[in-house]
Structure formats: structure tokens, C-alpha cells
Amino acid sequence: MSSGLVKFGGNDDIHESEFSIPGFSLFRADRNNGHRGGAVLLLVNNNFCPVEVKFTSSYFDQMWCKVILKSSEERYILVCKRSPDNEFSNSENEKMLCNMLNELYGKTVL
């Protein structure tokens, strides 16, 4: 966004610079359903050369990135949130969470 404003957690007036830390890559996933809250944020040291990864899971509130270690091994870094709100902790969302976890099978994840 050219204005530098992001809709983080349903709040349009938070400037991206409030989250940025020099030397770190910022990844975020905003919940765009009109509810306040629900966003997740991931900051990863640039020395790891992180790259955002998208999986097929449609689980709310998840953000992934991949880093390559000096040994050429891939590592995935995940941040996700399971909301206690009934609207988001229903059986359909639980299925999406299980689908997301199934995508992790065989991957090294932090």
C-alpha cells in the first residue's frame, strides 16, 4: 500500500512502520471480514532470506514463510491463531485447521 497504512486486525489507522523492525522482513495476514482483531504478524530476520509461502489451506489467521539454511535445508516458519470466538471456532474452521496441519506433514516447521 502506498500510504503505508495497513488494515491490521481490523484497524485501518495503524501505520505499517509501527510493526517494522530494521533488519527484519514483515509478513502479515489480515482478517478481512469486518471484525476487529484476528490478524497475525510474522517478523523474520533478513539474514535468513525469508520468502512468503502460500499453502492451499483456507484457515483464518495464518502466515507462513520459508527460509533456506546454509546446509540448503528448507525450514518453514508459521504463525497462526485459533480464535476463541464462536464465529471462528466452529466445526468448519476446525476442519480448515486440520487441513492446514495436514499440509505440514513431512516439513520442518517452527
N, CA, C and O atoms as a GROMACS GRO file, in nm:
protein
  440
    1MET      N    1   0.084  -0.118   0.000
    1MET     CA    2   0.000   0.000   0.000
    1MET      C    3   0.088   0.124   0.000
    1MET      O    4   0.181   0.136   0.080
    2SER      N    5   0.058   0.210  -0.088
    2SER     CA    6   0.144   0.328  -0.100
    2SER      C    7   0.135   0.421   0.020
    2SER      O    8   0.231   0.491   0.052
    3SER      N    9   0.020   0.421   0.088
    3SER     CA   10   0.005   0.512   0.202
    3SER      C   11   0.080   0.464   0.325
    3SER      O   12   0.102   0.541   0.419
    4GLY      N   13   0.121   0.336   0.325
    4GLY     CA   14   0.188   0.281   0.441
    4GLY      C   15   0.092   0.238   0.550
    4GLY      O   16   0.134   0.187   0.654
    5LEU      N   17  -0.039   0.259   0.527
    5LEU     CA   18  -0.138   0.217   0.625
    5LEU      C   19  -0.182   0.076   0.593
    5LEU      O   20  -0.201   0.040   0.477
    6VAL      N   21  -0.198  -0.004   0.695
    6VAL     CA   22  -0.243  -0.140   0.676
    6VAL      C   23  -0.366  -0.163   0.762
    6VAL      O   24  -0.386  -0.097   0.864
    7LYS      N   25  -0.448  -0.256   0.718
    7LYS     CA   26  -0.565  -0.291   0.798
    7LYS      C   27  -0.526  -0.410   0.883
    7LYS      O   28  -0.557  -0.524   0.848
    8PHE      N   29  -0.459  -0.386   0.991
    8PHE     CA   30  -0.411  -0.493   1.078
    8PHE      C   31  -0.511  -0.512   1.190
    8PHE      O   32  -0.535  -0.422   1.270
    9GLY      N   33  -0.567  -0.630   1.193
    9GLY     CA   34  -0.663  -0.661   1.298
    9GLY      C   35  -0.788  -0.576   1.291
    9GLY      O   36  -0.851  -0.547   1.393
   10GLY      N   37  -0.824  -0.535   1.168
   10GLY     CA   38  -0.945  -0.458   1.151
   10GLY      C   39  -0.929  -0.311   1.183
   10GLY      O   40  -1.028  -0.238   1.186
   11ASN      N   41  -0.808  -0.265   1.207
   11ASN     CA   42  -0.785  -0.126   1.241
   11ASN      C   43  -0.711  -0.059   1.125
   11ASN      O   44  -0.594  -0.089   1.100
   12ASP      N   45  -0.779   0.032   1.054
   12ASP     CA   46  -0.722   0.096   0.935
   12ASP      C   47  -0.617   0.201   0.968
   12ASP      O   48  -0.540   0.238   0.879
   13ASP      N   49  -0.610   0.250   1.089
   13ASP     CA   50  -0.522   0.362   1.116
   13ASP      C   51  -0.390   0.324   1.180
   13ASP      O   52  -0.326   0.409   1.242
   14ILE      N   53  -0.349   0.203   1.167
   14ILE     CA   54  -0.219   0.162   1.218
   14ILE      C   55  -0.119   0.166   1.103
   14ILE      O   56  -0.136   0.097   1.003
   15HIS      N   57  -0.017   0.246   1.118
   15HIS     CA   58   0.085   0.261   1.014
   15HIS      C   59   0.178   0.140   1.016
   15HIS      O   60   0.216   0.093   1.123
   16GLU      N   61   0.213   0.090   0.899
   16GLU     CA   62   0.299  -0.028   0.890
   16GLU      C   63   0.432  -0.009   0.965
   16GLU      O   64   0.489  -0.105   1.015
   17SER      N   65   0.480   0.114   0.972
   17SER     CA   66   0.606   0.140   1.041
   17SER      C   67   0.598   0.108   1.190
   17SER      O   68   0.701   0.090   1.255
   18GLU      N   69   0.478   0.100   1.245
   18GLU     CA   70   0.462   0.064   1.386
   18GLU      C   71   0.500  -0.081   1.411
   18GLU      O   72   0.528  -0.119   1.525
   19PHE      N   73   0.501  -0.163   1.307
   19PHE     CA   74   0.536  -0.304   1.319
   19PHE      C   75   0.676  -0.334   1.268
   19PHE      O   76   0.737  -0.433   1.308
   20SER      N   77   0.727  -0.249   1.179
   20SER     CA   78   0.855  -0.275   1.114
   20SER      C   79   0.971  -0.263   1.212
   20SER      O   80   0.974  -0.176   1.298
   21ILE      N   81   1.066  -0.354   1.194
   21ILE     CA   82   1.190  -0.350   1.271
   21ILE      C   83   1.303  -0.358   1.169
   21ILE      O   84   1.305  -0.450   1.088
   22PRO      N   85   1.397  -0.265   1.172
   22PRO     CA   86   1.508  -0.270   1.076
   22PRO      C   87   1.579  -0.405   1.081
   22PRO      O   88   1.608  -0.457   1.188
   23GLY      N   89   1.607  -0.460   0.963
   23GLY     CA   90   1.676  -0.588   0.954
   23GLY      C   91   1.584  -0.708   0.957
   23GLY      O   92   1.630  -0.822   0.957
   24PHE      N   93   1.453  -0.684   0.960
   24PHE     CA   94   1.355  -0.793   0.963
   24PHE      C   95   1.255  -0.777   0.850
   24PHE      O   96   1.217  -0.666   0.814
   25SER      N   97   1.212  -0.889   0.794
   25SER     CA   98   1.105  -0.890   0.695
   25SER      C   99   0.973  -0.907   0.769
   25SER      O  100   0.962  -0.987   0.862
   26LEU      N  101   0.874  -0.830   0.726
   26LEU     CA  102   0.743  -0.831   0.789
   26LEU      C  103   0.645  -0.903   0.697
   26LEU      O  104   0.634  -0.871   0.579
   27PHE      N  105   0.574  -1.000   0.752
   27PHE     CA  106   0.467  -1.071   0.682
   27PHE      C  107   0.343  -1.059   0.768
   27PHE      O  108   0.350  -1.069   0.890
   28ARG      N  109   0.229  -1.039   0.704
   28ARG     CA  110   0.107  -1.026   0.783
   28ARG      C  111  -0.010  -1.088   0.708
   28ARG      O  112  -0.010  -1.098   0.586
   29ALA      N  113  -0.109  -1.128   0.784
   29ALA     CA  114  -0.235  -1.177   0.729
   29ALA      C  115  -0.346  -1.108   0.805
   29ALA      O  116  -0.364  -1.130   0.925
   30ASP      N  117  -0.421  -1.026   0.736
   30ASP     CA  118  -0.531  -0.952   0.797
   30ASP      C  119  -0.661  -1.028   0.774
   30ASP      O  120  -0.682  -1.085   0.668
   31ARG      N  121  -0.744  -1.028   0.872
   31ARG     CA  122  -0.878  -1.086   0.856
   31ARG      C  123  -0.967  -0.978   0.796
   31ARG      O  124  -0.989  -0.874   0.857
   32ASN      N  125  -1.017  -1.004   0.678
   32ASN     CA  126  -1.094  -0.903   0.605
   32ASN      C  127  -1.243  -0.935   0.606
   32ASN      O  128  -1.306  -0.944   0.501
   33ASN      N  129  -1.298  -0.953   0.724
   33ASN     CA  130  -1.440  -0.986   0.732
   33ASN      C  131  -1.518  -0.882   0.812
   33ASN      O  132  -1.632  -0.908   0.852
   34GLY      N  133  -1.459  -0.766   0.833
   34GLY     CA  134  -1.529  -0.661   0.905
   34GLY      C  135  -1.518  -0.668   1.055
   34GLY      O  136  -1.568  -0.579   1.124
   35HIS      N  137  -1.455  -0.771   1.109
   35HIS     CA  138  -1.440  -0.783   1.254
   35HIS      C  139  -1.307  -0.721   1.299
   35HIS      O  140  -1.207  -0.728   1.228
   36ARG      N  141  -1.309  -0.663   1.414
   36ARG     CA  142  -1.186  -0.609   1.472
   36ARG      C  143  -1.105  -0.725   1.528
   36ARG      O  144  -1.161  -0.815   1.592
   37GLY      N  145  -0.975  -0.723   1.506
   37GLY     CA  146  -0.888  -0.828   1.556
   37GLY      C  147  -0.876  -0.942   1.457
   37GLY      O  148  -0.939  -0.942   1.352
   38GLY      N  149  -0.795  -1.038   1.493
   38GLY     CA  150  -0.783  -1.158   1.412
   38GLY      C  151  -0.665  -1.160   1.319
   38GLY      O  152  -0.647  -1.260   1.248
   39ALA      N  153  -0.585  -1.059   1.314
   39ALA     CA  154  -0.469  -1.058   1.225
   39ALA      C  155  -0.352  -1.129   1.291
   39ALA      O  156  -0.343  -1.140   1.414
   40VAL      N  157  -0.262  -1.178   1.207
   40VAL     CA  158  -0.137  -1.236   1.257
   40VAL      C  159  -0.021  -1.167   1.186
   40VAL      O  160  -0.033  -1.122   1.072
   41LEU      N  161   0.090  -1.160   1.254
   41LEU     CA  162   0.208  -1.090   1.205
   41LEU      C  163   0.330  -1.176   1.231
   41LEU      O  164   0.341  -1.240   1.336
   42LEU      N  165   0.421  -1.178   1.135
   42LEU     CA  166   0.544  -1.256   1.146
   42LEU      C  167   0.661  -1.168   1.106
   42LEU      O  168   0.661  -1.110   0.998
   43LEU      N  169   0.759  -1.158   1.193
   43LEU     CA  170   0.883  -1.085   1.164
   43LEU      C  171   0.997  -1.184   1.166
   43LEU      O  172   1.014  -1.259   1.262
   44VAL      N  173   1.077  -1.186   1.057
   44VAL     CA  174   1.187  -1.281   1.045
   44VAL      C  175   1.313  -1.205   1.006
   44VAL      O  176   1.311  -1.120   0.917
   45ASN      N  177   1.421  -1.236   1.073
   45ASN     CA  178   1.550  -1.172   1.046
   45ASN      C  179   1.587  -1.188   0.899
   45ASN      O  180   1.579  -1.297   0.843
   46ASN      N  181   1.627  -1.077   0.836
   46ASN     CA  182   1.663  -1.079   0.694
   46ASN      C  183   1.782  -1.169   0.663
   46ASN      O  184   1.799  -1.210   0.548
   47ASN      N  185   1.866  -1.200   0.761
   47ASN     CA  186   1.979  -1.290   0.738
   47ASN      C  187   1.933  -1.428   0.692
   47ASN      O  188   2.010  -1.501   0.630
   48PHE      N  189   1.808  -1.464   0.722
   48PHE     CA  190   1.753  -1.593   0.682
   48PHE      C  191   1.691  -1.589   0.542
   48PHE      O  192   1.646  -1.692   0.491
   49CYS      N  193   1.688  -1.470   0.479
   49CYS     CA  194   1.629  -1.452   0.346
   49CYS      C  195   1.490  -1.515   0.338
   49CYS      O  196   1.466  -1.601   0.253
   50PRO      N  197   1.398  -1.474   0.423
   50PRO     CA  198   1.266  -1.536   0.426
   50PRO      C  199   1.184  -1.502   0.301
   50PRO      O  200   1.194  -1.393   0.245
   51VAL      N  201   1.104  -1.600   0.260
   51VAL     CA  202   1.015  -1.584   0.145
   51VAL      C  203   0.876  -1.627   0.189
   51VAL      O  204   0.860  -1.734   0.248
   52GLU      N  205   0.776  -1.544   0.160
   52GLU     CA  206   0.638  -1.581   0.197
   52GLU      C  207   0.595  -1.704   0.119
   52GLU      O  208   0.627  -1.720   0.001
   53VAL      N  209   0.522  -1.792   0.187
   53VAL     CA  210   0.471  -1.915   0.127
   53VAL      C  211   0.320  -1.916   0.144
   53VAL      O  212   0.268  -1.882   0.250
   54LYS      N  213   0.250  -1.955   0.040
   54LYS     CA  214   0.105  -1.971   0.046
   54LYS      C  215   0.073  -2.119   0.031
   54LYS      O  216   0.117  -2.184  -0.064
   55PHE      N  217  -0.002  -2.172   0.124
   55PHE     CA  218  -0.050  -2.309   0.115
   55PHE      C  219  -0.196  -2.306   0.074
   55PHE      O  220  -0.257  -2.200   0.068
   56THR      N  221  -0.251  -2.421   0.045
   56THR     CA  222  -0.389  -2.427  -0.003
   56THR      C  223  -0.492  -2.412   0.108
   56THR      O  224  -0.608  -2.383   0.079
   57SER      N  225  -0.453  -2.432   0.230
   57SER     CA  226  -0.547  -2.422   0.342
   57SER      C  227  -0.610  -2.283   0.347
   57SER      O  228  -0.544  -2.182   0.326
   58SER      N  229  -0.740  -2.281   0.375
   58SER     CA  230  -0.809  -2.153   0.387
   58SER      C  231  -0.834  -2.117   0.533
   58SER      O  232  -0.922  -2.037   0.564
   59TYR      N  233  -0.754  -2.176   0.623
   59TYR     CA  234  -0.768  -2.147   0.765
   59TYR      C  235  -0.744  -1.999   0.790
   59TYR      O  236  -0.650  -1.940   0.736
   60PHE      N  237  -0.830  -1.939   0.874
   60PHE     CA  238  -0.812  -1.798   0.909
   60PHE      C  239  -0.684  -1.779   0.989
   60PHE      O  240  -0.637  -1.871   1.056
   61ASP      N  241  -0.632  -1.662   0.983
   61ASP     CA  242  -0.525  -1.619   1.074
   61ASP      C  243  -0.402  -1.709   1.068
   61ASP      O  244  -0.362  -1.768   1.169
   62GLN      N  245  -0.342  -1.718   0.952
   62GLN     CA  246  -0.217  -1.793   0.937
   62GLN      C  247  -0.124  -1.715   0.846
   62GLN      O  248  -0.168  -1.646   0.754
   63MET      N  249   0.005  -1.727   0.873
   63MET     CA  250   0.107  -1.665   0.788
   63MET      C  251   0.227  -1.758   0.788
   63MET      O  252   0.269  -1.806   0.894
   64TRP      N  253   0.282  -1.781   0.672
   64TRP     CA  254   0.395  -1.872   0.655
   64TRP      C  255   0.509  -1.801   0.586
   64TRP      O  256   0.488  -1.707   0.509
   65CYS      N  257   0.629  -1.846   0.612
   65CYS     CA  258   0.743  -1.811   0.529
   65CYS      C  259   0.838  -1.929   0.528
   65CYS      O  260   0.831  -2.018   0.613
   66LYS      N  261   0.928  -1.928   0.430
   66LYS     CA  262   1.026  -2.035   0.416
   66LYS      C  263   1.164  -1.972   0.421
   66LYS      O  264   1.186  -1.865   0.363
   67VAL      N  265   1.255  -2.038   0.489
   67VAL     CA  266   1.395  -1.995   0.492
   67VAL      C  267   1.480  -2.114   0.447
   67VAL      O  268   1.444  -2.230   0.468
   68ILE      N  269   1.593  -2.084   0.386
   68ILE     CA  270   1.687  -2.187   0.344
   68ILE      C  271   1.812  -2.172   0.432
   68ILE      O  272   1.874  -2.066   0.436
   69LEU      N  273   1.846  -2.278   0.501
   69LEU     CA  274   1.963  -2.276   0.587
   69LEU      C  275   2.090  -2.293   0.505
   69LEU      O  276   2.084  -2.330   0.388
   70LYS      N  277   2.203  -2.266   0.565
   70LYS     CA  278   2.331  -2.281   0.495
   70LYS      C  279   2.351  -2.423   0.443
   70LYS      O  280   2.422  -2.443   0.345
   71SER      N  281   2.290  -2.519   0.508
   71SER     CA  282   2.301  -2.659   0.465
   71SER      C  283   2.203  -2.689   0.351
   71SER      O  284   2.186  -2.805   0.313
   72SER      N  285   2.140  -2.586   0.296
   72SER     CA  286   2.042  -2.597   0.187
   72SER      C  287   1.912  -2.664   0.231
   72SER      O  288   1.831  -2.702   0.146
   73GLU      N  289   1.892  -2.679   0.360
   73GLU     CA  290   1.767  -2.737   0.410
   73GLU      C  291   1.661  -2.628   0.422
   73GLU      O  292   1.690  -2.516   0.464
   74GLU      N  293   1.538  -2.662   0.385
   74GLU     CA  294   1.427  -2.569   0.399
   74GLU      C  295   1.364  -2.581   0.537
   74GLU      O  296   1.351  -2.690   0.592
   75ARG      N  297   1.328  -2.468   0.591
   75ARG     CA  298   1.254  -2.463   0.716
   75ARG      C  299   1.137  -2.369   0.695
   75ARG      O  300   1.150  -2.266   0.630
   76TYR      N  301   1.023  -2.406   0.750
   76TYR     CA  302   0.904  -2.323   0.740
   76TYR      C  303   0.878  -2.261   0.877
   76TYR      O  304   0.892  -2.325   0.981
   77ILE      N  305   0.841  -2.136   0.874
   77ILE     CA  306   0.806  -2.065   0.995
   77ILE      C  307   0.659  -2.029   0.983
   77ILE      O  308   0.615  -1.972   0.884
   78LEU      N  309   0.584  -2.064   1.084
   78LEU     CA  310   0.440  -2.045   1.082
   78LEU      C  311   0.397  -1.969   1.205
   78LEU      O  312   0.447  -1.991   1.315
   79VAL      N  313   0.304  -1.879   1.185
   79VAL     CA  314   0.233  -1.819   1.296
   79VAL      C  315   0.085  -1.833   1.264
   79VAL      O  316   0.041  -1.801   1.153
   80CYS      N  317   0.010  -1.881   1.360
   80CYS     CA  318  -0.135  -1.890   1.341
   80CYS      C  319  -0.202  -1.869   1.476
   80CYS      O  320  -0.140  -1.877   1.582
   81LYS      N  321  -0.330  -1.841   1.467
   81LYS     CA  322  -0.407  -1.811   1.587
   81LYS      C  323  -0.539  -1.885   1.576
   81LYS      O  324  -0.605  -1.882   1.472
   82ARG      N  325  -0.578  -1.949   1.682
   82ARG     CA  326  -0.708  -2.013   1.689
   82ARG      C  327  -0.796  -1.927   1.779
   82ARG      O  328  -0.775  -1.918   1.900
   83SER      N  329  -0.893  -1.864   1.719
   83SER     CA  330  -0.978  -1.770   1.790
   83SER      C  331  -1.072  -1.841   1.887
   83SER      O  332  -1.127  -1.946   1.853
   84PRO      N  333  -1.092  -1.786   2.006
   84PRO     CA  334  -1.190  -1.842   2.098
   84PRO      C  335  -1.333  -1.799   2.061
   84PRO      O  336  -1.430  -1.850   2.117
   85ASP      N  337  -1.345  -1.705   1.966
   85ASP     CA  338  -1.475  -1.655   1.922
   85ASP      C  339  -1.553  -1.767   1.853
   85ASP      O  340  -1.500  -1.833   1.764
   86ASN      N  341  -1.676  -1.789   1.893
   86ASN     CA  342  -1.759  -1.896   1.837
   86ASN      C  343  -1.773  -1.887   1.687
   86ASN      O  344  -1.783  -1.989   1.619
   87GLU      N  345  -1.775  -1.765   1.634
   87GLU     CA  346  -1.789  -1.748   1.489
   87GLU      C  347  -1.674  -1.812   1.414
   87GLU      O  348  -1.692  -1.860   1.302
   88PHE      N  349  -1.556  -1.814   1.475
   88PHE     CA  350  -1.437  -1.865   1.408
   88PHE      C  351  -1.391  -2.000   1.463
   88PHE      O  352  -1.301  -2.061   1.404
   89SER      N  353  -1.447  -2.046   1.570
   89SER     CA  354  -1.405  -2.175   1.626
   89SER      C  355  -1.515  -2.279   1.606
   89SER      O  356  -1.540  -2.362   1.694
   90ASN      N  357  -1.579  -2.274   1.491
   90ASN     CA  358  -1.685  -2.370   1.460
   90ASN      C  359  -1.624  -2.493   1.392
   90ASN      O  360  -1.504  -2.498   1.368
   91SER      N  361  -1.707  -2.592   1.363
   91SER     CA  362  -1.655  -2.718   1.308
   91SER      C  363  -1.592  -2.699   1.171
   91SER      O  364  -1.496  -2.768   1.137
   92GLU      N  365  -1.644  -2.606   1.090
   92GLU     CA  366  -1.585  -2.582   0.958
   92GLU      C  367  -1.444  -2.525   0.972
   92GLU      O  368  -1.353  -2.565   0.900
   93ASN      N  369  -1.427  -2.432   1.064
   93ASN     CA  370  -1.294  -2.375   1.086
   93ASN      C  371  -1.199  -2.480   1.144
   93ASN      O  372  -1.080  -2.480   1.112
   94GLU      N  373  -1.252  -2.569   1.229
   94GLU     CA  374  -1.170  -2.677   1.283
   94GLU      C  375  -1.121  -2.769   1.170
   94GLU      O  376  -1.007  -2.816   1.173
   95LYS      N  377  -1.206  -2.793   1.071
   95LYS     CA  378  -1.165  -2.873   0.956
   95LYS      C  379  -1.054  -2.803   0.878
   95LYS      O  380  -0.958  -2.866   0.834
   96MET      N  381  -1.069  -2.671   0.862
   96MET     CA  382  -0.965  -2.595   0.792
   96MET      C  383  -0.833  -2.600   0.868
   96MET      O  384  -0.726  -2.609   0.807
   97LEU      N  385  -0.839  -2.596   1.002
   97LEU     CA  386  -0.719  -2.607   1.084
   97LEU      C  387  -0.654  -2.744   1.062
   97LEU      O  388  -0.533  -2.753   1.046
   98CYS      N  389  -0.734  -2.849   1.063
   98CYS     CA  390  -0.680  -2.985   1.039
   98CYS      C  391  -0.619  -2.994   0.901
   98CYS      O  392  -0.514  -3.057   0.884
   99ASN      N  393  -0.683  -2.934   0.801
   99ASN     CA  394  -0.626  -2.934   0.665
   99ASN      C  395  -0.491  -2.862   0.663
   99ASN      O  396  -0.398  -2.907   0.597
  100MET      N  397  -0.482  -2.752   0.736
  100MET     CA  398  -0.356  -2.680   0.742
  100MET      C  399  -0.248  -2.767   0.806
  100MET      O  400  -0.135  -2.773   0.758
  101LEU      N  401  -0.283  -2.834   0.915
  101LEU     CA  402  -0.187  -2.921   0.983
  101LEU      C  403  -0.145  -3.038   0.894
  101LEU      O  404  -0.030  -3.081   0.899
  102ASN      N  405  -0.238  -3.089   0.812
  102ASN     CA  406  -0.202  -3.194   0.718
  102ASN      C  407  -0.102  -3.148   0.614
  102ASN      O  408  -0.019  -3.226   0.569
  103GLU      N  409  -0.108  -3.022   0.577
  103GLU     CA  410  -0.012  -2.967   0.482
  103GLU      C  411   0.129  -2.962   0.540
  103GLU      O  412   0.227  -2.956   0.466
  104LEU      N  413   0.139  -2.964   0.672
  104LEU     CA  414   0.270  -2.960   0.737
  104LEU      C  415   0.343  -3.093   0.736
  104LEU      O  416   0.463  -3.099   0.759
  105TYR      N  417   0.270  -3.199   0.709
  105TYR     CA  418   0.328  -3.333   0.718
  105TYR      C  419   0.456  -3.342   0.634
  105TYR      O  420   0.457  -3.310   0.515
  106GLY      N  421   0.563  -3.385   0.698
  106GLY     CA  422   0.691  -3.403   0.630
  106GLY      C  423   0.776  -3.277   0.620
  106GLY      O  424   0.887  -3.282   0.568
  107LYS      N  425   0.726  -3.166   0.669
  107LYS     CA  426   0.801  -3.039   0.664
  107LYS      C  427   0.856  -3.009   0.803
  107LYS      O  428   0.796  -3.045   0.904
  108THR      N  429   0.970  -2.944   0.807
  108THR     CA  430   1.025  -2.899   0.933
  108THR      C  431   0.972  -2.759   0.959
  108THR      O  432   0.999  -2.666   0.882
  109VAL      N  433   0.897  -2.744   1.067
  109VAL     CA  434   0.825  -2.621   1.096
  109VAL      C  435   0.859  -2.569   1.233
  109VAL      O  436   0.875  -2.644   1.329
  110LEU      N  437   0.871  -2.436   1.241
  110LEU     CA  438   0.884  -2.368   1.370
  110LEU      C  439   0.753  -2.303   1.400
  110LEU      O  440   0.737  -2.239   1.504
   0.00000   0.00000   0.00000
